[in-house]
């Protein structure tokens, strides 16, 4: 999925007893991935204690690519398929596992951009029946940076995806 320069994220929809799913399409409009969110717990009144987890899967046979787990406050922790931390999201900031800032979100509706510390564009986000994520030339090379940017879009653009992963 991360080898594509552009990803189309479609809005969340029911996925039976599994909870919800978000389909990820490549530039040609073909499915390249699925993002799953589990169902709400049985004790709805304790829901605010619940820490949501999003699982990002490659489309072919659905192997796990990464997970996002909500931490305390506005933090989200991103781990690869083996559970190794890749980084975290802290408000508008995208930080790698070593604690270095990778990107910051800059909104100018209806578009948003993720800029690296040198103010180079790593990715651009635009509405498109969900969200269109286009990786910039500076965001193309490192798959872990792309993984973090995809995670950031899921959290920062929850309203455009009609989901509530940030709550």
Secondary structure, DSSP 8 states (H G I E B T S, - for coil): -TTSSEEEEE--EE-GGG-EEEEEE-TTS-EEEEEEE----S-GGGGGG---EEEEEESGGG-EEEEEEE-STTEEEEEETTS-EEEEEETTEEEETTS-EEEEEEEETTEEEEE-TT--EEEEEEESSEEEEEE-GGGSS-HHHHHHHHHHHHHHTTTTTT--TT-
